[in-house]
Amino acid sequence: MLVSKWGNSLAVRLPKALVEALNLSPGDELNVVEASKGRLAVEKIDKRAEFLRQVEQFQFPLPEGYKFDRDEANER
């Protein structure tokens, strides 16, 4: 892969085989880390899993004995 200048940053164009292997689409986020000296590791960030991790912080316990009543919730 060739490293190119893109504004004030550097960029690489991903080969089709890597795009297909990681099932990438425009807008996907990648995590790139130095795996060892001179080697990079690339992984696709699972946005759904990351979102669920963030949402779990905001879960509140339900009162003891709470029962969800769908009919009551949908009354108009």
C-alpha positions, -999 to 999 in steps of 0.1 A, spaced: 0 0 0 12 35 -8 11 62 19 -3 94 4 -8 130 17 -44 139 25 -47 174 38 -25 176 69 -27 138 74 -14 107 57 -37 81 42 -36 46 27 -59 31 1 -72 -3 13 -69 -31 -12 -102 -47 -23 -92 -81 -7 -88 -64 27 -121 -44 23 -139 -77 15 -122 -96 43 -133 -70 69 -166 -64 52 -159 -27 51 -182 1 38 -177 38 35 -181 54 70 -170 23 89 -144 30 116 -111 11 120 -88 7 149 -51 6 137 -24 -2 163 13 -11 161 13 -48 166 51 -51 168 79 -30 155 72 -21 119 38 -40 118 3 -27 121 -29 -45 131 -62 -34 117 -96 -42 130 -131 -30 122 -148 -13 151 -182 -29 158 -203 1 163 -232 -19 177 -211 -35 204 -195 -1 213 -229 15 215 -242 -13 238 -211 -9 260 -219 28 264 -256 23 270 -249 -3 297 -235 25 318 -269 42 320 -290 12 330 -311 17 361 -325 -11 382 -363 -16 381 -382 -15 413 -387 -48 430 -419 -65 417 -421 -43 386 -441 -59 358 -444 -44 324 -480 -44 311 -481 -40 273 -518 -33 273 -515 -6 299 -485 10 281 -505 11 248 -537 25 262 -548 58 246 
